[in-house]
Amino acid sequence: MGLIKEQKDIDLSTKSEPWTEQELADFRKLMQDIKAKNAKRKERILRTNAKQEQLA
């Protein structure tokens, strides 16, 4: 695997700016919602698997 050369007229580097308090709060809320949704999905799958094992 070799190095990729950056073209002269294209800058591939990115500058990260700190998030504002509002952006950070929105991001944390979004992540909390996603984790809750994933937990519900996982719980439902586990319940379905447990029922299938009882029937078998």
mmJSON file of the N, C-alpha and C atoms, coordinates in Angstrom:
{"data_MODEL":{"atom_site":{
"group_PDB":["ATOM","ATOM","ATOM","ATOM","ATOM","ATOM","ATOM","ATOM","ATOM","ATOM","ATOM","ATOM","ATOM","ATOM","ATOM","ATOM","ATOM","ATOM","ATOM","ATOM","ATOM","ATOM","ATOM","ATOM","ATOM","ATOM","ATOM","ATOM","ATOM","ATOM","ATOM","ATOM","ATOM","ATOM","ATOM","ATOM","ATOM","ATOM","ATOM","ATOM","ATOM","ATOM","ATOM","ATOM","ATOM","ATOM","ATOM","ATOM","ATOM","ATOM","ATOM","ATOM","ATOM","ATOM","ATOM","ATOM","ATOM","ATOM","ATOM","ATOM","ATOM","ATOM","ATOM","ATOM","ATOM","ATOM","ATOM","ATOM","ATOM","ATOM","ATOM","ATOM","ATOM","ATOM","ATOM","ATOM","ATOM","ATOM","ATOM","ATOM","ATOM","ATOM","ATOM","ATOM","ATOM","ATOM","ATOM","ATOM","ATOM","ATOM","ATOM","ATOM","ATOM","ATOM","ATOM","ATOM","ATOM","ATOM","ATOM","ATOM","ATOM","ATOM","ATOM","ATOM","ATOM","ATOM","ATOM","ATOM","ATOM","ATOM","ATOM","ATOM","ATOM","ATOM","ATOM","ATOM","ATOM","ATOM","ATOM","ATOM","ATOM","ATOM","ATOM","ATOM","ATOM","ATOM","ATOM","ATOM","ATOM","ATOM","ATOM","ATOM","ATOM","ATOM","ATOM","ATOM","ATOM","ATOM","ATOM","ATOM","ATOM","ATOM","ATOM","ATOM","ATOM","ATOM","ATOM","ATOM","ATOM","ATOM","ATOM","ATOM","ATOM","ATOM","ATOM","ATOM","ATOM","ATOM","ATOM","ATOM","ATOM","ATOM","ATOM","ATOM","ATOM","ATOM","ATOM","ATOM"],
"id":[1,2,3,4,5,6,7,8,9,10,11,12,13,14,15,16,17,18,19,20,21,22,23,24,25,26,27,28,29,30,31,32,33,34,35,36,37,38,39,40,41,42,43,44,45,46,47,48,49,50,51,52,53,54,55,56,57,58,59,60,61,62,63,64,65,66,67,68,69,70,71,72,73,74,75,76,77,78,79,80,81,82,83,84,85,86,87,88,89,90,91,92,93,94,95,96,97,98,99,100,101,102,103,104,105,106,107,108,109,110,111,112,113,114,115,116,117,118,119,120,121,122,123,124,125,126,127,128,129,130,131,132,133,134,135,136,137,138,139,140,141,142,143,144,145,146,147,148,149,150,151,152,153,154,155,156,157,158,159,160,161,162,163,164,165,166,167,168],
"type_symbol":["N","C","C","N","C","C","N","C","C","N","C","C","N","C","C","N","C","C","N","C","C","N","C","C","N","C","C","N","C","C","N","C","C","N","C","C","N","C","C","N","C","C","N","C","C","N","C","C","N","C","C","N","C","C","N","C","C","N","C","C","N","C","C","N","C","C","N","C","C","N","C","C","N","C","C","N","C","C","N","C","C","N","C","C","N","C","C","N","C","C","N","C","C","N","C","C","N","C","C","N","C","C","N","C","C","N","C","C","N","C","C","N","C","C","N","C","C","N","C","C","N","C","C","N","C","C","N","C","C","N","C","C","N","C","C","N","C","C","N","C","C","N","C","C","N","C","C","N","C","C","N","C","C","N","C","C","N","C","C","N","C","C","N","C","C","N","C","C"],
"label_atom_id":["N","CA","C","N","CA","C","N","CA","C","N","CA","C","N","CA","C","N","CA","C","N","CA","C","N","CA","C","N","CA","C","N","CA","C","N","CA","C","N","CA","C","N","CA","C","N","CA","C","N","CA","C","N","CA","C","N","CA","C","N","CA","C","N","CA","C","N","CA","C","N","CA","C","N","CA","C","N","CA","C","N","CA","C","N","CA","C","N","CA","C","N","CA","C","N","CA","C","N","CA","C","N","CA","C","N","CA","C","N","CA","C","N","CA","C","N","CA","C","N","CA","C","N","CA","C","N","CA","C","N","CA","C","N","CA","C","N","CA","C","N","CA","C","N","CA","C","N","CA","C","N","CA","C","N","CA","C","N","CA","C","N","CA","C","N","CA","C","N","CA","C","N","CA","C","N","CA","C","N","CA","C","N","CA","C","N","CA","C","N","CA","C","N","CA","C"],
"label_alt_id":[null,null,null,null,null,null,null,null,null,null,null,null,null,null,null,null,null,null,null,null,null,null,null,null,null,null,null,null,null,null,null,null,null,null,null,null,null,null,null,null,null,null,null,null,null,null,null,null,null,null,null,null,null,null,null,null,null,null,null,null,null,null,null,null,null,null,null,null,null,null,null,null,null,null,null,null,null,null,null,null,null,null,null,null,null,null,null,null,null,null,null,null,null,null,null,null,null,null,null,null,null,null,null,null,null,null,null,null,null,null,null,null,null,null,null,null,null,null,null,null,null,null,null,null,null,null,null,null,null,null,null,null,null,null,null,null,null,null,null,null,null,null,null,null,null,null,null,null,null,null,null,null,null,null,null,null,null,null,null,null,null,null,null,null,null,null,null,null],
"label_comp_id":["MET","MET","MET","GLY","GLY","GLY","LEU","LEU","LEU","ILE","ILE","ILE","LYS","LYS","LYS","GLU","GLU","GLU","GLN","GLN","GLN","LYS","LYS","LYS","ASP","ASP","ASP","ILE","ILE","ILE","ASP","ASP","ASP","LEU","LEU","LEU","SER","SER","SER","THR","THR","THR","LYS","LYS","LYS","SER","SER","SER","GLU","GLU","GLU","PRO","PRO","PRO","TRP","TRP","TRP","THR","THR","THR","GLU","GLU","GLU","GLN","GLN","GLN","GLU","GLU","GLU","LEU","LEU","LEU","ALA","ALA","ALA","ASP","ASP","ASP","PHE","PHE","PHE","ARG","ARG","ARG","LYS","LYS","LYS","LEU","LEU","LEU","MET","MET","MET","GLN","GLN","GLN","ASP","ASP","ASP","ILE","ILE","ILE","LYS","LYS","LYS","ALA","ALA","ALA","LYS","LYS","LYS","ASN","ASN","ASN","ALA","ALA","ALA","LYS","LYS","LYS","ARG","ARG","ARG","LYS","LYS","LYS","GLU","GLU","GLU","ARG","ARG","ARG","ILE","ILE","ILE","LEU","LEU","LEU","ARG","ARG","ARG","THR","THR","THR","ASN","ASN","ASN","ALA","ALA","ALA","LYS","LYS","LYS","GLN","GLN","GLN","GLU","GLU","GLU","GLN","GLN","GLN","LEU","LEU","LEU","ALA","ALA","ALA"],
"label_asym_id":["A","A","A","A","A","A","A","A","A","A","A","A","A","A","A","A","A","A","A","A","A","A","A","A","A","A","A","A","A","A","A","A","A","A","A","A","A","A","A","A","A","A","A","A","A","A","A","A","A","A","A","A","A","A","A","A","A","A","A","A","A","A","A","A","A","A","A","A","A","A","A","A","A","A","A","A","A","A","A","A","A","A","A","A","A","A","A","A","A","A","A","A","A","A","A","A","A","A","A","A","A","A","A","A","A","A","A","A","A","A","A","A","A","A","A","A","A","A","A","A","A","A","A","A","A","A","A","A","A","A","A","A","A","A","A","A","A","A","A","A","A","A","A","A","A","A","A","A","A","A","A","A","A","A","A","A","A","A","A","A","A","A","A","A","A","A","A","A"],
"label_entity_id":["1","1","1","1","1","1","1","1","1","1","1","1","1","1","1","1","1","1","1","1","1","1","1","1","1","1","1","1","1","1","1","1","1","1","1","1","1","1","1","1","1","1","1","1","1","1","1","1","1","1","1","1","1","1","1","1","1","1","1","1","1","1","1","1","1","1","1","1","1","1","1","1","1","1","1","1","1","1","1","1","1","1","1","1","1","1","1","1","1","1","1","1","1","1","1","1","1","1","1","1","1","1","1","1","1","1","1","1","1","1","1","1","1","1","1","1","1","1","1","1","1","1","1","1","1","1","1","1","1","1","1","1","1","1","1","1","1","1","1","1","1","1","1","1","1","1","1","1","1","1","1","1","1","1","1","1","1","1","1","1","1","1","1","1","1","1","1","1"],
"label_seq_id":[1,1,1,2,2,2,3,3,3,4,4,4,5,5,5,6,6,6,7,7,7,8,8,8,9,9,9,10,10,10,11,11,11,12,12,12,13,13,13,14,14,14,15,15,15,16,16,16,17,17,17,18,18,18,19,19,19,20,20,20,21,21,21,22,22,22,23,23,23,24,24,24,25,25,25,26,26,26,27,27,27,28,28,28,29,29,29,30,30,30,31,31,31,32,32,32,33,33,33,34,34,34,35,35,35,36,36,36,37,37,37,38,38,38,39,39,39,40,40,40,41,41,41,42,42,42,43,43,43,44,44,44,45,45,45,46,46,46,47,47,47,48,48,48,49,49,49,50,50,50,51,51,51,52,52,52,53,53,53,54,54,54,55,55,55,56,56,56],
"pdbx_PDB_ins_code":[null,null,null,null,null,null,null,null,null,null,null,null,null,null,null,null,null,null,null,null,null,null,null,null,null,null,null,null,null,null,null,null,null,null,null,null,null,null,null,null,null,null,null,null,null,null,null,null,null,null,null,null,null,null,null,null,null,null,null,null,null,null,null,null,null,null,null,null,null,null,null,null,null,null,null,null,null,null,null,null,null,null,null,null,null,null,null,null,null,null,null,null,null,null,null,null,null,null,null,null,null,null,null,null,null,null,null,null,null,null,null,null,null,null,null,null,null,null,null,null,null,null,null,null,null,null,null,null,null,null,null,null,null,null,null,null,null,null,null,null,null,null,null,null,null,null,null,null,null,null,null,null,null,null,null,null,null,null,null,null,null,null,null,null,null,null,null,null],
"Cartn_x":[0.855,0.0,0.893,0.681,1.523,0.843,1.594,1.054,0.259,-0.801,-1.605,-1.14,-0.742,-0.264,-1.462,-1.348,-2.395,-2.172,-3.221,-3.092,-2.845,-2.22,-1.849,-3.059,-4.148,-5.297,-6.365,-6.081,-7.035,-6.387,-7.099,-6.607,-7.44,-6.807,-7.515,-7.512,-6.809,-6.778,-8.064,-8.466,-9.674,-9.336,-10.022,-9.842,-11.084,-10.878,-11.993,-12.223,-13.441,-13.797,-14.526,-14.307,-15.016,-16.528,-17.273,-18.722,-19.225,-20.346,-20.993,-21.725,-22.126,-22.852,-24.159,-24.841,-26.105,-25.88,-24.85,-24.538,-24.176,-23.414,-23.018,-24.231,-25.13,-26.347,-27.213,-27.339,-28.115,-27.503,-26.181,-25.496,-25.697,-25.575,-25.764,-27.188,-28.169,-29.57,-29.775,-29.199,-29.307,-28.698,-27.509,-26.857,-27.661,-28.245,-29.069,-30.29,-30.912,-32.072,-31.686,-30.553,-30.095,-29.807,-29.135,-28.823,-30.089,-31.094,-32.353,-33.065,-33.074,-33.718,-33.02,-31.683,-30.935,-31.168,-31.301,-31.552,-32.92,-33.924,-35.26,-35.228,-34.512,-34.413,-33.735,-32.656,-31.929,-32.81,-33.561,-34.449,-35.524,-36.072,-37.107,-36.544,-35.325,-34.696,-34.449,-33.972,-33.72,-35.017,-36.1,-37.387,-37.869,-37.717,-38.149,-37.341,-36.035,-35.185,-35.556,-35.877,-36.242,-37.545,-38.505,-39.767,-39.548,-38.677,-38.397,-37.729,-36.861,-36.191,-37.192,-38.168,-39.179,-40.048,-40.338,-41.181,-40.439,-39.146,-38.36,-38.162],
"Cartn_y":[-1.177,0.0,1.23,2.1,3.275,4.524,5.583,6.864,7.494,8.176,8.888,10.336,10.805,12.186,13.125,14.223,15.233,16.143,16.374,17.262,18.682,19.471,20.828,21.711,21.526,22.401,21.841,20.713,20.102,19.947,20.392,20.264,19.203,18.095,17.004,17.115,18.082,18.232,18.904,18.584,19.183,19.897,20.965,21.714,21.522,21.073,20.806,22.003,22.471,23.574,23.005,23.575,23.076,23.282,22.356,22.436,23.442,24.068,24.956,24.088,24.692,23.948,23.383,24.148,23.687,22.506,22.569,21.459,20.203,20.389,19.26,18.643,19.468,18.972,18.215,18.748,18.078,16.725,16.679,15.426,14.392,14.814,13.88,13.35,14.196,13.774,12.758,13.042,12.14,10.777,10.762,9.504,8.738,9.439,8.795,8.132,8.823,8.262,7.018,7.071,5.937,4.736,4.973,3.872,3.264,4.092,3.576,2.727,3.188,2.446,1.102,1.105,-0.138,-1.095,-0.577,-1.423,-2.088,-1.331,-1.902,-2.999,-2.757,-3.753,-5.016,-4.849,-6.006,-6.781,-6.071,-6.724,-7.538,-6.976,-7.664,-8.924,-8.846,-10.015,-11.09,-10.694,-11.67,-12.346,-11.561,-12.14,-13.126,-12.791,-13.673,-14.963,-14.844,-16.04,-16.909,-16.31,-17.072,-17.835,-17.188,-17.859,-19.037,-18.86,-19.934,-21.113,-20.83,-21.908,-22.677,-21.972,-22.632,-23.542,-23.131,-23.937,-25.165,-25.068,-26.176,-27.315],
"Cartn_z":[0.0,0.0,0.0,-0.943,-1.07,-0.554,-0.553,-0.121,-1.257,-0.915,-1.903,-1.908,-3.053,-3.151,-3.256,-2.553,-2.565,-3.768,-4.539,-5.681,-5.196,-6.029,-5.626,-5.348,-6.077,-5.919,-4.964,-4.32,-3.396,-2.027,-0.985,0.381,1.095,1.471,2.113,3.637,4.171,5.629,6.094,7.304,7.856,9.149,9.389,10.625,11.473,12.669,13.563,14.477,14.486,15.378,16.586,17.769,18.954,18.815,19.384,19.325,20.347,20.019,20.978,21.996,23.085,24.117,23.566,22.71,22.131,21.198,20.361,19.459,20.248,21.309,22.146,22.837,23.319,23.96,22.95,21.74,20.688,20.338,20.238,19.909,21.004,22.258,23.371,23.413,23.115,23.07,21.95,20.793,19.654,19.98,20.576,20.93,21.973,22.925,23.946,23.302,22.349,21.647,20.844,20.167,19.37,20.265,21.389,22.308,22.891,23.204,23.741,22.69,21.447,20.371,20.158,20.181,20.006,21.171,22.374,23.546,23.432,22.973,22.789,21.737,20.644,19.569,20.091,20.843,21.381,22.358,23.19,24.149,23.422,22.366,21.598,20.95,20.424,19.803,20.855,22.033,23.089,23.541,23.649,24.03,22.985,21.713,20.624,20.651,20.864,20.925,22.11,23.244,24.436,24.194,23.511,23.218,22.275,21.292,20.342,21.035,21.995,22.723,23.599,24.148,24.978,24.127,22.905,22.027,21.505,21.393,20.823,21.791],
"occupancy":[1.0,1.0,1.0,1.0,1.0,1.0,1.0,1.0,1.0,1.0,1.0,1.0,1.0,1.0,1.0,1.0,1.0,1.0,1.0,1.0,1.0,1.0,1.0,1.0,1.0,1.0,1.0,1.0,1.0,1.0,1.0,1.0,1.0,1.0,1.0,1.0,1.0,1.0,1.0,1.0,1.0,1.0,1.0,1.0,1.0,1.0,1.0,1.0,1.0,1.0,1.0,1.0,1.0,1.0,1.0,1.0,1.0,1.0,1.0,1.0,1.0,1.0,1.0,1.0,1.0,1.0,1.0,1.0,1.0,1.0,1.0,1.0,1.0,1.0,1.0,1.0,1.0,1.0,1.0,1.0,1.0,1.0,1.0,1.0,1.0,1.0,1.0,1.0,1.0,1.0,1.0,1.0,1.0,1.0,1.0,1.0,1.0,1.0,1.0,1.0,1.0,1.0,1.0,1.0,1.0,1.0,1.0,1.0,1.0,1.0,1.0,1.0,1.0,1.0,1.0,1.0,1.0,1.0,1.0,1.0,1.0,1.0,1.0,1.0,1.0,1.0,1.0,1.0,1.0,1.0,1.0,1.0,1.0,1.0,1.0,1.0,1.0,1.0,1.0,1.0,1.0,1.0,1.0,1.0,1.0,1.0,1.0,1.0,1.0,1.0,1.0,1.0,1.0,1.0,1.0,1.0,1.0,1.0,1.0,1.0,1.0,1.0,1.0,1.0,1.0,1.0,1.0,1.0],
"B_iso_or_equiv":[0.0,0.0,0.0,0.0,0.0,0.0,0.0,0.0,0.0,0.0,0.0,0.0,0.0,0.0,0.0,0.0,0.0,0.0,0.0,0.0,0.0,0.0,0.0,0.0,0.0,0.0,0.0,0.0,0.0,0.0,0.0,0.0,0.0,0.0,0.0,0.0,0.0,0.0,0.0,0.0,0.0,0.0,0.0,0.0,0.0,0.0,0.0,0.0,0.0,0.0,0.0,0.0,0.0,0.0,0.0,0.0,0.0,0.0,0.0,0.0,0.0,0.0,0.0,0.0,0.0,0.0,0.0,0.0,0.0,0.0,0.0,0.0,0.0,0.0,0.0,0.0,0.0,0.0,0.0,0.0,0.0,0.0,0.0,0.0,0.0,0.0,0.0,0.0,0.0,0.0,0.0,0.0,0.0,0.0,0.0,0.0,0.0,0.0,0.0,0.0,0.0,0.0,0.0,0.0,0.0,0.0,0.0,0.0,0.0,0.0,0.0,0.0,0.0,0.0,0.0,0.0,0.0,0.0,0.0,0.0,0.0,0.0,0.0,0.0,0.0,0.0,0.0,0.0,0.0,0.0,0.0,0.0,0.0,0.0,0.0,0.0,0.0,0.0,0.0,0.0,0.0,0.0,0.0,0.0,0.0,0.0,0.0,0.0,0.0,0.0,0.0,0.0,0.0,0.0,0.0,0.0,0.0,0.0,0.0,0.0,0.0,0.0,0.0,0.0,0.0,0.0,0.0,0.0],
"pdbx_formal_charge":[null,null,null,null,null,null,null,null,null,null,null,null,null,null,null,null,null,null,null,null,null,null,null,null,null,null,null,null,null,null,null,null,null,null,null,null,null,null,null,null,null,null,null,null,null,null,null,null,null,null,null,null,null,null,null,null,null,null,null,null,null,null,null,null,null,null,null,null,null,null,null,null,null,null,null,null,null,null,null,null,null,null,null,null,null,null,null,null,null,null,null,null,null,null,null,null,null,null,null,null,null,null,null,null,null,null,null,null,null,null,null,null,null,null,null,null,null,null,null,null,null,null,null,null,null,null,null,null,null,null,null,null,null,null,null,null,null,null,null,null,null,null,null,null,null,null,null,null,null,null,null,null,null,null,null,null,null,null,null,null,null,null,null,null,null,null,null,null],
"auth_seq_id":[1,1,1,2,2,2,3,3,3,4,4,4,5,5,5,6,6,6,7,7,7,8,8,8,9,9,9,10,10,10,11,11,11,12,12,12,13,13,13,14,14,14,15,15,15,16,16,16,17,17,17,18,18,18,19,19,19,20,20,20,21,21,21,22,22,22,23,23,23,24,24,24,25,25,25,26,26,26,27,27,27,28,28,28,29,29,29,30,30,30,31,31,31,32,32,32,33,33,33,34,34,34,35,35,35,36,36,36,37,37,37,38,38,38,39,39,39,40,40,40,41,41,41,42,42,42,43,43,43,44,44,44,45,45,45,46,46,46,47,47,47,48,48,48,49,49,49,50,50,50,51,51,51,52,52,52,53,53,53,54,54,54,55,55,55,56,56,56],
"auth_comp_id":["MET","MET","MET","GLY","GLY","GLY","LEU","LEU","LEU","ILE","ILE","ILE","LYS","LYS","LYS","GLU","GLU","GLU","GLN","GLN","GLN","LYS","LYS","LYS","ASP","ASP","ASP","ILE","ILE","ILE","ASP","ASP","ASP","LEU","LEU","LEU","SER","SER","SER","THR","THR","THR","LYS","LYS","LYS","SER","SER","SER","GLU","GLU","GLU","PRO","PRO","PRO","TRP","TRP","TRP","THR","THR","THR","GLU","GLU","GLU","GLN","GLN","GLN","GLU","GLU","GLU","LEU","LEU","LEU","ALA","ALA","ALA","ASP","ASP","ASP","PHE","PHE","PHE","ARG","ARG","ARG","LYS","LYS","LYS","LEU","LEU","LEU","MET","MET","MET","GLN","GLN","GLN","ASP","ASP","ASP","ILE","ILE","ILE","LYS","LYS","LYS","ALA","ALA","ALA","LYS","LYS","LYS","ASN","ASN","ASN","ALA","ALA","ALA","LYS","LYS","LYS","ARG","ARG","ARG","LYS","LYS","LYS","GLU","GLU","GLU","ARG","ARG","ARG","ILE","ILE","ILE","LEU","LEU","LEU","ARG","ARG","ARG","THR","THR","THR","ASN","ASN","ASN","ALA","ALA","ALA","LYS","LYS","LYS","GLN","GLN","GLN","GLU","GLU","GLU","GLN","GLN","GLN","LEU","LEU","LEU","ALA","ALA","ALA"],
"auth_asym_id":["A","A","A","A","A","A","A","A","A","A","A","A","A","A","A","A","A","A","A","A","A","A","A","A","A","A","A","A","A","A","A","A","A","A","A","A","A","A","A","A","A","A","A","A","A","A","A","A","A","A","A","A","A","A","A","A","A","A","A","A","A","A","A","A","A","A","A","A","A","A","A","A","A","A","A","A","A","A","A","A","A","A","A","A","A","A","A","A","A","A","A","A","A","A","A","A","A","A","A","A","A","A","A","A","A","A","A","A","A","A","A","A","A","A","A","A","A","A","A","A","A","A","A","A","A","A","A","A","A","A","A","A","A","A","A","A","A","A","A","A","A","A","A","A","A","A","A","A","A","A","A","A","A","A","A","A","A","A","A","A","A","A","A","A","A","A","A","A"],
"auth_atom_id":["N","CA","C","N","CA","C","N","CA","C","N","CA","C","N","CA","C","N","CA","C","N","CA","C","N","CA","C","N","CA","C","N","CA","C","N","CA","C","N","CA","C","N","CA","C","N","CA","C","N","CA","C","N","CA","C","N","CA","C","N","CA","C","N","CA","C","N","CA","C","N","CA","C","N","CA","C","N","CA","C","N","CA","C","N","CA","C","N","CA","C","N","CA","C","N","CA","C","N","CA","C","N","CA","C","N","CA","C","N","CA","C","N","CA","C","N","CA","C","N","CA","C","N","CA","C","N","CA","C","N","CA","C","N","CA","C","N","CA","C","N","CA","C","N","CA","C","N","CA","C","N","CA","C","N","CA","C","N","CA","C","N","CA","C","N","CA","C","N","CA","C","N","CA","C","N","CA","C","N","CA","C","N","CA","C","N","CA","C","N","CA","C","N","CA","C"],
"pdbx_PDB_model_num":[1,1,1,1,1,1,1,1,1,1,1,1,1,1,1,1,1,1,1,1,1,1,1,1,1,1,1,1,1,1,1,1,1,1,1,1,1,1,1,1,1,1,1,1,1,1,1,1,1,1,1,1,1,1,1,1,1,1,1,1,1,1,1,1,1,1,1,1,1,1,1,1,1,1,1,1,1,1,1,1,1,1,1,1,1,1,1,1,1,1,1,1,1,1,1,1,1,1,1,1,1,1,1,1,1,1,1,1,1,1,1,1,1,1,1,1,1,1,1,1,1,1,1,1,1,1,1,1,1,1,1,1,1,1,1,1,1,1,1,1,1,1,1,1,1,1,1,1,1,1,1,1,1,1,1,1,1,1,1,1,1,1,1,1,1,1,1,1]
}}}
